[in-house]
């Protein structure tokens, strides 16, 4: 039996949200983490997300509405605004620095900013499935690749802000809830998919190009560049597999 777009969105939205929680659990259970390994996560996610944005999300958005370029730009600057006003202090993959982040307000601002990201993660997944199952699956893969680093980031900052382990894990659960809220809101206003997909395309572009890539570029050398290209190759492999399966 073929699942409805809502059922698929909720199922995979829940899986993506669970990755946020997993990232938080990693921080709570083990505060020391291999920074290079985290950078590899970010690099693969950046490559996959950029490929998904330019090769699928952008063309699909353009087909839905002639206003797509303006909406994509609006989505991009929406996240830019929140990151540079509400939450100017956080970065993806932030390590725990107790001597730097001690003000609880820093943890709150990071949580708000990342919640905006994760809300639009849910909007992106739901918008994709409202257009087609292959597009929804590709967006899910793109989103899932950066979900663990998101959870890792917010839990790290929460710990450094003095929230304790329970507060750090709670912050990761809030990100998960924001993802599911994005799924539900998009399906509640399913007629607005022509707006939701372009907006989430802009958000995805910002996260990949302005959040993830600068973090990846801090690690010099050809190896990290190849890992980014691996993310692009994974997108191509996923798209080819979906086409072969006729999903």
Secondary structure as GFF3:
##gff-version 3
##sequence-region A 1 247
A	DSSP	alpha_helix	5	29	.	.	.	ID=ss1
A	DSSP	alpha_helix	35	52	.	.	.	ID=ss2
A	DSSP	pi_helix	53	57	.	.	.	ID=ss3
A	DSSP	alpha_helix	58	64	.	.	.	ID=ss4
A	DSSP	alpha_helix	68	85	.	.	.	ID=ss5
A	DSSP	alpha_helix	104	131	.	.	.	ID=ss6
A	DSSP	alpha_helix	133	160	.	.	.	ID=ss7
A	DSSP	alpha_helix	164	188	.	.	.	ID=ss8
A	DSSP	three_ten_helix	190	192	.	.	.	ID=ss9
A	DSSP	alpha_helix	193	206	.	.	.	ID=ss10
A	DSSP	pi_helix	207	212	.	.	.	ID=ss11
A	DSSP	alpha_helix	213	217	.	.	.	ID=ss12
A	DSSP	alpha_helix	222	245	.	.	.	ID=ss13
###
